[in-house]
Amino acid sequence: MAVYHFEAQIISRNNDGRRRSVVAVAAYRAAERLEDRRQGIVFDYRAKQGVVHQEILLPEGAASWLGNRETLWNHAEKLEKRRDAQLAREFNISLPHELTPEQRLALIRGFVMEEFVARGMVADLALHDPLPGESDARHFHAHVLLTLRAAHGNGLARVKTRAWNSDALLMRWRQQWAFHANRALELAGHDARIDHRALLDQRDDALRRGDENAARSLDRLPQIAVGPEAVARHRRGVAYVPKQRPMRKRRPDENPERASRIERNRQILRTNARKAQAYSAWFRYRVARLEQRKLRWERMAARKMSEEERAQRDRITERRKAFDRLSFAHCLHRLGLLTTAQLKAARLAAWATLEEAQRLEVERRFAKRVAEHRRREAKKRLAGRARRRRASDPKGH
């Protein structure tokens, strides 16, 4: 019967300490020869077998050059600057073996177009068939490599679409794949169906329906996924040897009869509590010392400041406040909330805080600005009169 397998992963440069390239991943999935221009490395997987179909699906309005696999993933690599950057999202999807190759291609293509490409992603699709003698004869599956940035007419967007990382969207994709696959199986006339839910949820649903036989068949442990490393060891005929962890060295003062795990954990918790208490006390001491230093510095600065400097500082503060009020008065006057007389009073109050030379300079600048404003207004009036005169006498008489 058909098996549900829908695995998602993020392709990043730093994969458990190993450097990884999305160009290499795309070359392996599509069995092609691609060059990683960032590293200057060529990945050639043209000898790989089992790849029966590969294509790139573009959203509407995307640049046509994104349809080139080497250009697409080199562009995605170029946009990422961090050494641990996330480069792409990949889905490994099991295809129903009951369907024909054409039906499997139509199924996965429709699902990818509806759920991924319609949202703005560029999808690199590759279909793999099982190899005789190396895997199960029913292991038809597809690899879907997706961009993390939306595609537009100039390439990929500068900012990643974080909404695509939500768990709710992943659950929707899992559910929609089950819906698409079951619809394709039904149209093809097959009774097999797949379910995206966990075995416990399926068993509880069968019990609610009263189907005890189905509930008993679902009351089992899930299968363990066999990774690529285990498959490679099996092909080479190498037996798996688990790593032996080194024994913890016992302290000389530790009694092996009483040093149980529970007692050891209690001792660790007591030590951590003492450390936390000591750190808290040290932190409070440091804060108190810093406050004392600040207070001492303020007192020293106050003693050094003379009466004249203190008066000058007060004058500057008062002047700054007066001009702030004047700016606010100008805003209220433009909005019609303040009369001209009130604005003049605020201006005079601000100027009164200035010294004689400063007051004269401010008045001179203000008079200059008023004169310039009057000249501009007069020039506009003359231009308006000339324009009206030309409009009334188009022939120039």
VENPEJO-V764780 format. One record per backbone hydrogen bond with DSSP energy under -1.0 kcal/mol. CO is the residue of the C=O (numbers start at 0). NH is the residue of the N-H. If there is no record, write none. Layout:
co->CO nh->NH
co->CO nh->NH
This chain:
co->4 nh->93
co->6 nh->91
co->8 nh->89
co->10 nh->86
co->10 nh->87
co->12 nh->19
co->14 nh->17
co->17 nh->14
co->20 nh->24
co->21 nh->25
co->22 nh->26
co->23 nh->27
co->24 nh->28
co->25 nh->29
co->26 nh->31
co->31 nh->44
co->33 nh->42
co->35 nh->39
co->35 nh->40
co->40 nh->35
co->42 nh->33
co->44 nh->47
co->49 nh->128
co->52 nh->126
co->54 nh->124
co->56 nh->122
co->58 nh->61
co->62 nh->65
co->63 nh->66
co->64 nh->67
co->67 nh->71
co->68 nh->72
co->69 nh->73
co->70 nh->74
co->71 nh->75
co->72 nh->76
co->73 nh->77
co->74 nh->78
co->81 nh->84
co->84 nh->12
co->87 nh->10
co->88 nh->145
co->89 nh->8
co->90 nh->143
co->91 nh->6
co->92 nh->141
co->99 nh->103
co->100 nh->104
co->101 nh->105
co->102 nh->106
co->103 nh->107
co->104 nh->108
co->105 nh->109
co->106 nh->110
co->107 nh->111
co->108 nh->112
co->109 nh->113
co->110 nh->114
co->111 nh->115
co->111 nh->116
co->112 nh->117
co->115 nh->118
co->115 nh->120
co->116 nh->119
co->119 nh->150
co->121 nh->146
co->122 nh->56
co->123 nh->144
co->124 nh->54
co->125 nh->142
co->126 nh->51
co->126 nh->52
co->127 nh->140
co->130 nh->133
co->130 nh->134
co->135 nh->138
co->137 nh->139
co->139 nh->94
co->140 nh->127
co->141 nh->92
co->142 nh->125
co->143 nh->90
co->144 nh->123
co->145 nh->88
co->147 nh->160
co->149 nh->156
co->151 nh->62
co->151 nh->154
co->154 nh->151
co->159 nh->161
co->160 nh->163
co->161 nh->164
co->162 nh->165
co->165 nh->169
co->166 nh->170
co->167 nh->171
co->168 nh->172
co->169 nh->173
co->170 nh->174
co->171 nh->175
co->172 nh->176
co->173 nh->177
co->174 nh->178
co->175 nh->179
co->176 nh->180
co->177 nh->181
co->178 nh->182
co->179 nh->183
co->180 nh->184
co->181 nh->185
co->182 nh->186
co->183 nh->187
co->184 nh->189
co->185 nh->188
co->197 nh->201
co->198 nh->202
co->199 nh->203
co->200 nh->204
co->201 nh->205
co->202 nh->206
co->203 nh->207
co->204 nh->208
co->205 nh->210
co->209 nh->211
co->210 nh->214
co->211 nh->215
co->212 nh->216
co->213 nh->217
co->217 nh->219
co->226 nh->230
co->227 nh->231
co->228 nh->232
co->229 nh->233
co->230 nh->234
co->231 nh->235
co->232 nh->237
co->250 nh->253
co->254 nh->258
co->257 nh->259
co->259 nh->263
co->260 nh->264
co->261 nh->265
co->262 nh->266
co->263 nh->267
co->264 nh->268
co->265 nh->269
co->266 nh->270
co->267 nh->271
co->268 nh->272
co->269 nh->273
co->270 nh->274
co->271 nh->275
co->272 nh->276
co->273 nh->277
co->274 nh->278
co->275 nh->279
co->276 nh->280
co->277 nh->281
co->278 nh->282
co->279 nh->283
co->280 nh->284
co->281 nh->285
co->282 nh->286
co->283 nh->287
co->284 nh->288
co->285 nh->289
co->286 nh->290
co->287 nh->291
co->288 nh->292
co->289 nh->293
co->290 nh->294
co->291 nh->295
co->292 nh->296
co->293 nh->297
co->294 nh->298
co->295 nh->299
co->296 nh->300
co->297 nh->301
co->298 nh->302
co->299 nh->303
co->300 nh->304
co->305 nh->309
co->306 nh->310
co->307 nh->311
co->308 nh->312
co->309 nh->313
co->310 nh->314
co->311 nh->315
co->312 nh->316
co->313 nh->317
co->314 nh->318
co->315 nh->319
co->316 nh->320
co->317 nh->321
co->318 nh->322
co->319 nh->323
co->320 nh->324
co->321 nh->325
co->322 nh->326
co->323 nh->327
co->324 nh->328
co->325 nh->329
co->326 nh->330
co->327 nh->331
co->328 nh->332
co->329 nh->333
co->330 nh->334
co->331 nh->336
co->338 nh->342
co->339 nh->343
co->340 nh->344
co->341 nh->345
co->342 nh->346
co->343 nh->347
co->344 nh->348
co->345 nh->349
co->346 nh->350
co->347 nh->351
co->349 nh->352
co->350 nh->353
co->354 nh->358
co->355 nh->359
co->356 nh->360
co->357 nh->361
co->358 nh->362
co->359 nh->363
co->360 nh->364
co->361 nh->365
co->362 nh->366
co->363 nh->367
co->364 nh->368
co->365 nh->369
co->366 nh->370
co->367 nh->371
co->368 nh->372
co->369 nh->373
co->370 nh->374
co->371 nh->375
co->372 nh->376
co->373 nh->377
co->374 nh->378
co->375 nh->379
co->376 nh->380
co->377 nh->381
co->378 nh->382
co->379 nh->383
co->380 nh->384
co->381 nh->385
co->382 nh->386
co->383 nh->387
co->384 nh->388
co->385 nh->389
co->386 nh->390
co->387 nh->391
co->388 nh->392
co->392 nh->395
